[in-house]
Amino acid sequence: MSVAHEANERLMTPGEVAAMFRVDPKTVTRWASAGRIGSIRTPGGHRRFRESEVRTLLDGLTSEAHR
């Protein structure tokens, strides 16, 4: 991924990610702490997640569920 593309990528809050996976936002934070999903820290210390990575993880879990 190029730096320019990465800079334009939408960053999601833990709440937005949690809604996609239908879990509690604290679960998303635990996944990030465990390394299951990458996160970025804002200057204020809040976690943000790259939308492309979230969608890739969700697509992977969805395809596993349909096997």
N, CA, C and O atoms as a printed pandas DataFrame, in Angstrom:
     atom_number atom_name residue_name chain_id  residue_number  x_coord  y_coord  z_coord
0              1         N          MET        A               1    0.859   -1.172    0.000
1              2        CA          MET        A               1    0.000    0.000    0.000
2              3         C          MET        A               1    0.904    1.233    0.000
3              4         O          MET        A               1    1.842    1.325    0.792
4              5         N          SER        A               2    0.619    2.155   -0.874
5              6        CA          SER        A               2    1.451    3.353   -0.947
6              7         C          SER        A               2    1.137    4.291    0.204
7              8         O          SER        A               2    0.065    4.221    0.804
8              9         N          VAL        A               3    2.073    5.161    0.502
9             10        CA          VAL        A               3    1.892    6.124    1.592
10            11         C          VAL        A               3    0.713    7.040    1.290
11            12         O          VAL        A               3   -0.074    7.351    2.183
12            13         N          ALA        A               4    0.583    7.475    0.032
13            14        CA          ALA        A               4   -0.521    8.368   -0.338
14            15         C          ALA        A               4   -1.862    7.680   -0.117
15            16         O          ALA        A               4   -2.795    8.285    0.412
16            17         N          HIS        A               5   -1.961    6.397   -0.527
17            18        CA          HIS        A               5   -3.214    5.669   -0.333
18            19         C          HIS        A               5   -3.490    5.484    1.156
19            20         O          HIS        A               5   -4.622    5.649    1.613
20            21         N          GLU        A               6   -2.450    5.141    1.905
21            22        CA          GLU        A               6   -2.591    4.919    3.336
22            23         C          GLU        A               6   -3.074    6.186    4.042
23            24         O          GLU        A               6   -3.889    6.114    4.962
24            25         N          ALA        A               7   -2.573    7.344    3.614
25            26        CA          ALA        A               7   -2.946    8.609    4.241
26            27         C          ALA        A               7   -4.408    8.936    3.989
27            28         O          ALA        A               7   -5.039    9.614    4.800
28            29         N          ASN        A               8   -4.960    8.459    2.864
29            30        CA          ASN        A               8   -6.349    8.757    2.525
30            31         C          ASN        A               8   -7.328    7.716    3.049
31            32         O          ASN        A               8   -8.542    7.879    2.923
32            33         N          GLU        A               9   -6.807    6.662    3.627
33            34        CA          GLU        A               9   -7.683    5.585    4.079
34            35         C          GLU        A               9   -8.499    6.016    5.297
35            36         O          GLU        A               9   -7.999    6.694    6.195
36            37         N          ARG        A              10   -9.757    5.609    5.301
37            38        CA          ARG        A              10  -10.651    5.937    6.408
38            39         C          ARG        A              10  -10.234    5.156    7.648
39            40         O          ARG        A              10   -9.955    3.958    7.584
40            41         N          LEU        A              11  -10.200    5.854    8.765
41            42        CA          LEU        A              11   -9.909    5.222   10.050
42            43         C          LEU        A              11  -11.204    5.098   10.825
43            44         O          LEU        A              11  -12.016    6.022   10.862
44            45         N          MET        A              12  -11.383    3.959   11.435
45            46        CA          MET        A              12  -12.616    3.660   12.156
46            47         C          MET        A              12  -12.372    3.648   13.658
47            48         O          MET        A              12  -11.284    3.308   14.122
48            49         N          THR        A              13  -13.398    4.023   14.407
49            50        CA          THR        A              13  -13.336    3.984   15.863
50            51         C          THR        A              13  -13.615    2.553   16.336
51            52         O          THR        A              13  -14.162    1.745   15.585
52            53         N          PRO        A              14  -13.239    2.242   17.580
53            54        CA          PRO        A              14  -13.581    0.914   18.113
54            55         C          PRO        A              14  -15.086    0.642   18.065
55            56         O          PRO        A              14  -15.498   -0.495   17.832
56            57         N          GLY        A              15  -15.897    1.654   18.279
57            58        CA          GLY        A              15  -17.355    1.483   18.233
58            59         C          GLY        A              15  -17.847    1.110   16.848
59            60         O          GLY        A              15  -18.742    0.276   16.708
60            61         N          GLU        A              16  -17.267    1.723   15.822
61            62        CA          GLU        A              16  -17.658    1.403   14.448
62            63         C          GLU        A              16  -17.257   -0.025   14.089
63            64         O          GLU        A              16  -18.022   -0.753   13.455
64            65         N          VAL        A              17  -16.052   -0.417   14.499
65            66        CA          VAL        A              17  -15.581   -1.780   14.235
66            67         C          VAL        A              17  -16.460   -2.776   14.991
67            68         O          VAL        A              17  -16.854   -3.808   14.447
68            69         N          ALA        A              18  -16.760   -2.459   16.243
69            70        CA          ALA        A              18  -17.589   -3.344   17.063
70            71         C          ALA        A              18  -18.958   -3.561   16.436
71            72         O          ALA        A              18  -19.486   -4.672   16.468
72            73         N          ALA        A              19  -19.531   -2.518   15.872
73            74        CA          ALA        A              19  -20.847   -2.640   15.235
74            75         C          ALA        A              19  -20.781   -3.591   14.042
75            76         O          ALA        A              19  -21.718   -4.354   13.807
76            77         N          MET        A              20  -19.687   -3.551   13.291
77            78        CA          MET        A              20  -19.544   -4.442   12.126
78            79         C          MET        A              20  -19.457   -5.903   12.542
79            80         O          MET        A              20  -19.997   -6.782   11.871
80            81         N          PHE        A              21  -18.771   -6.158   13.659
81            82        CA          PHE        A              21  -18.578   -7.532   14.133
82            83         C          PHE        A              21  -19.655   -7.958   15.129
83            84         O          PHE        A              21  -19.713   -9.119   15.532
84            85         N          ARG        A              22  -20.503   -7.011   15.519
85            86        CA          ARG        A              22  -21.559   -7.260   16.513
86            87         C          ARG        A              22  -20.976   -7.739   17.837
87            88         O          ARG        A              22  -21.416   -8.730   18.421
88            89         N          VAL        A              23  -19.953   -6.985   18.292
89            90        CA          VAL        A              23  -19.330   -7.249   19.589
90            91         C          VAL        A              23  -19.239   -5.929   20.347
91            92         O          VAL        A              23  -19.540   -4.869   19.798
92            93         N          ASP        A              24  -18.825   -5.997   21.602
93            94        CA          ASP        A              24  -18.636   -4.805   22.418
94            95         C          ASP        A              24  -17.350   -4.091   21.989
95            96         O          ASP        A              24  -16.380   -4.756   21.625
96            97         N          PRO        A              25  -17.319   -2.760   22.023
97            98        CA          PRO        A              25  -16.090   -2.034   21.676
98            99         C          PRO        A              25  -14.866   -2.475   22.489
99           100         O          PRO        A              25  -13.747   -2.439   21.978
100          101         N          LYS        A              26  -15.059   -2.882   23.724
101          102        CA          LYS        A              26  -13.927   -3.341   24.538
102          103         C          LYS        A              26  -13.335   -4.631   23.961
103          104         O          LYS        A              26  -12.140   -4.884   24.115
104          105         N          THR        A              27  -14.152   -5.436   23.304
105          106        CA          THR        A              27  -13.652   -6.643   22.651
106          107         C          THR        A              27  -12.700   -6.263   21.522
107          108         O          THR        A              27  -11.654   -6.891   21.355
108          109         N          VAL        A              28  -13.052   -5.252   20.758
109          110        CA          VAL        A              28  -12.199   -4.783   19.665
110          111         C          VAL        A              28  -10.864   -4.283   20.233
111          112         O          VAL        A              28   -9.808   -4.547   19.659
112          113         N          THR        A              29  -10.913   -3.571   21.344
113          114        CA          THR        A              29   -9.691   -3.091   21.987
114          115         C          THR        A              29   -8.824   -4.260   22.448
115          116         O          THR        A              29   -7.600   -4.212   22.321
116          117         N          ARG        A              30   -9.448   -5.308   22.982
117          118        CA          ARG        A              30   -8.697   -6.511   23.404
118          119         C          ARG        A              30   -8.061   -7.192   22.190
119          120         O          ARG        A              30   -6.924   -7.655   22.270
120          121         N          TRP        A              31   -8.786   -7.257   21.064
121          122        CA          TRP        A              31   -8.223   -7.847   19.842
122          123         C          TRP        A              31   -6.978   -7.081   19.430
123          124         O          TRP        A              31   -5.973   -7.682   19.050
124          125         N          ALA        A              32   -7.040   -5.750   19.503
125          126        CA          ALA        A              32   -5.888   -4.922   19.120
126          127         C          ALA        A              32   -4.716   -5.173   20.068
127          128         O          ALA        A              32   -3.574   -5.292   19.625
128          129         N          SER        A              33   -4.990   -5.254   21.353
129          130        CA          SER        A              33   -3.932   -5.508   22.340
130          131         C          SER        A              33   -3.286   -6.871   22.128
131          132         O          SER        A              33   -2.092   -7.044   22.374
132          133         N          ALA        A              34   -4.081   -7.839   21.671
133          134        CA          ALA        A              34   -3.579   -9.191   21.439
134          135         C          ALA        A              34   -2.938   -9.344   20.063
135          136         O          ALA        A              34   -2.381  -10.396   19.751
136          137         N          GLY        A              35   -3.013   -8.305   19.242
137          138        CA          GLY        A              35   -2.403   -8.367   17.917
138          139         C          GLY        A              35   -3.266   -9.001   16.844
139          140         O          GLY        A              35   -2.780   -9.275   15.747
140          141         N          ARG        A              36   -4.526   -9.239   17.134
141          142        CA          ARG        A              36   -5.427   -9.843   16.137
142          143         C          ARG        A              36   -5.809   -8.856   15.053
143          144         O          ARG        A              36   -6.150   -9.252   13.939
144          145         N          ILE        A              37   -5.754   -7.567   15.374
145          146        CA          ILE        A              37   -6.070   -6.527   14.404
146          147         C          ILE        A              37   -5.155   -5.337   14.689
147          148         O          ILE        A              37   -4.918   -4.985   15.844
148          149         N          GLY        A              38   -4.653   -4.736   13.640
149          150        CA          GLY        A              38   -3.751   -3.600   13.802
150          151         C          GLY        A              38   -4.505   -2.340   14.186
151          152         O          GLY        A              38   -5.663   -2.167   13.808
152          153         N          SER        A              39   -3.864   -1.473   14.923
153          154        CA          SER        A              39   -4.498   -0.206   15.284
154          155         C          SER        A              39   -3.467    0.913   15.234
155          156         O          SER        A              39   -2.257    0.687   15.278
156          157         N          ILE        A              40   -3.983    2.102   15.143
157          158        CA          ILE        A              40   -3.178    3.321   15.132
158          159         C          ILE        A              40   -3.625    4.137   16.338
159          160         O          ILE        A              40   -4.812    4.174   16.662
160          161         N          ARG        A              41   -2.692    4.781   16.990
161          162        CA          ARG        A              41   -3.045    5.651   18.122
162          163         C          ARG        A              41   -3.098    7.097   17.641
163          164         O          ARG        A              41   -2.194    7.566   16.948
164          165         N          THR        A              42   -4.153    7.787   18.012
165          166        CA          THR        A              42   -4.256    9.207   17.700
166          167         C          THR        A              42   -3.355    9.979   18.660
167          168         O          THR        A              42   -2.906    9.418   19.660
168          169         N          PRO        A              43   -3.083   11.252   18.379
169          170        CA          PRO        A              43   -2.291   12.050   19.322
170          171         C          PRO        A              43   -2.902   12.071   20.731
171          172         O          PRO        A              43   -2.185   12.224   21.720
172          173         N          GLY        A              44   -4.215   11.919   20.815
173          174        CA          GLY        A              44   -4.895   11.894   22.109
174          175         C          GLY        A              44   -4.880   10.530   22.774
175          176         O          GLY        A              44   -5.388   10.383   23.885
176          177         N          GLY        A              45   -4.298    9.510   22.106
177          178        CA          GLY        A              45   -4.194    8.183   22.702
178          179         C          GLY        A              45   -5.330    7.233   22.369
179          180         O          GLY        A              45   -5.377    6.123   22.899
180          181         N          HIS        A              46   -6.251    7.648   21.499
181          182        CA          HIS        A              46   -7.370    6.787   21.125
182          183         C          HIS        A              46   -6.960    5.841   19.998
183          184         O          HIS        A              46   -6.123    6.181   19.161
184          185         N          ARG        A              47   -7.555    4.657   19.987
185          186        CA          ARG        A              47   -7.258    3.696   18.926
186          187         C          ARG        A              47   -8.134    3.978   17.716
187          188         O          ARG        A              47   -9.299    4.356   17.836
188          189         N          ARG        A              48   -7.530    3.782   16.539
189          190        CA          ARG        A              48   -8.263    3.843   15.281
190          191         C          ARG        A              48   -7.818    2.651   14.453
191          192         O          ARG        A              48   -6.693    2.169   14.587
192          193         N          PHE        A              49   -8.715    2.182   13.595
193          194        CA          PHE        A              49   -8.469    0.980   12.808
194          195         C          PHE        A              49   -8.644    1.289   11.334
195          196         O          PHE        A              49   -9.586    1.981   10.947
196          197         N          ARG        A              50   -7.726    0.769   10.499
197          198        CA          ARG        A              50   -7.817    0.972    9.047
198          199         C          ARG        A              50   -9.017    0.201    8.511
199          200         O          ARG        A              50   -9.162   -0.995    8.764
200          201         N          GLU        A              51   -9.871    0.893    7.772
201          202        CA          GLU        A              51  -11.080    0.265    7.246
202          203         C          GLU        A              51  -10.755   -0.957    6.378
203          204         O          GLU        A              51  -11.447   -1.972    6.462
204          205         N          SER        A              52   -9.717   -0.871    5.551
205          206        CA          SER        A              52   -9.386   -2.000    4.666
206          207         C          SER        A              52   -9.012   -3.242    5.484
207          208         O          SER        A              52   -9.390   -4.357    5.124
208          209         N          GLU        A              53   -8.277   -3.053    6.570
209          210        CA          GLU        A              53   -7.880   -4.189    7.405
210          211         C          GLU        A              53   -9.093   -4.782    8.120
211          212         O          GLU        A              53   -9.208   -6.001    8.244
212          213         N          VAL        A              54   -9.990   -3.926    8.587
213          214        CA          VAL        A              54  -11.205   -4.393    9.260
214          215         C          VAL        A              54  -12.049   -5.214    8.285
215          216         O          VAL        A              54  -12.537   -6.289    8.631
216          217         N          ARG        A              55  -12.216   -4.704    7.073
217          218        CA          ARG        A              55  -13.032   -5.416    6.078
218          219         C          ARG        A              55  -12.394   -6.746    5.676
219          220         O          ARG        A              55  -13.099   -7.732    5.459
220          221         N          THR        A              56  -11.072   -6.776    5.577
221          222        CA          THR        A              56  -10.382   -8.022    5.246
222          223         C          THR        A              56  -10.606   -9.064    6.337
223          224         O          THR        A              56  -10.887  -10.226    6.043
224          225         N          LEU        A              57  -10.482   -8.650    7.590
225          226        CA          LEU        A              57  -10.712   -9.558    8.712
226          227         C          LEU        A              57  -12.158  -10.048    8.723
227          228         O          LEU        A              57  -12.411  -11.237    8.914
228          229         N          LEU        A              58  -13.096   -9.144    8.520
229          230        CA          LEU        A              58  -14.514   -9.508    8.511
230          231         C          LEU        A              58  -14.815  -10.460    7.365
231          232         O          LEU        A              58  -15.534  -11.441    7.553
232          233         N          ASP        A              59  -14.273  -10.185    6.167
233          234        CA          ASP        A              59  -14.492  -11.061    5.018
234          235         C          ASP        A              59  -13.932  -12.455    5.290
235          236         O          ASP        A              59  -14.547  -13.455    4.919
236          237         N          GLY        A              60  -12.771  -12.524    5.933
237          238        CA          GLY        A              60  -12.172  -13.812    6.263
238          239         C          GLY        A              60  -13.034  -14.606    7.224
239          240         O          GLY        A              60  -13.215  -15.811    7.055
240          241         N          LEU        A              61  -13.562  -13.935    8.227
241          242        CA          LEU        A              61  -14.419  -14.622    9.200
242          243         C          LEU        A              61  -15.731  -15.044    8.568
243          244         O          LEU        A              61  -16.252  -16.116    8.877
244          245         N          THR        A              62  -16.273  -14.212    7.682
245          246        CA          THR        A              62  -17.528  -14.529    7.015
246          247         C          THR        A              62  -17.365  -15.727    6.102
247          248         O          THR        A              62  -18.237  -16.594    6.059
248          249         N          SER        A              63  -16.252  -15.791    5.364
249          250        CA          SER        A              63  -16.044  -16.923    4.453
250          251         C          SER        A              63  -15.828  -18.219    5.237
251          252         O          SER        A              63  -16.259  -19.283    4.793
252          253         N          GLU        A              64  -15.162  -18.143    6.405
253          254        CA          GLU        A              64  -14.986  -19.321    7.255
254          255         C          GLU        A              64  -16.324  -19.842    7.746
255          256         O          GLU        A              64  -16.536  -21.052    7.829
256          257         N          ALA        A              65  -17.230  -18.923    8.072
257          258        CA          ALA        A              65  -18.536  -19.310    8.608
258          259         C          ALA        A              65  -19.403  -20.005    7.553
259          260         O          ALA        A              65  -20.300  -20.775    7.897
260          261         N          HIS        A              66  -19.139  -19.737    6.280
261          262        CA          HIS        A              66  -19.946  -20.326    5.220
262          263         C          HIS        A              66  -19.356  -21.615    4.642
263          264         O          HIS        A              66  -19.865  -22.131    3.647
264          265         N          ARG        A              67  -18.302  -22.132    5.247
265          266        CA          ARG        A              67  -17.704  -23.398    4.750
266          267         C          ARG        A              67  -18.484  -24.578    5.236
267          268         O          ARG        A              67  -18.137  -25.718    4.925
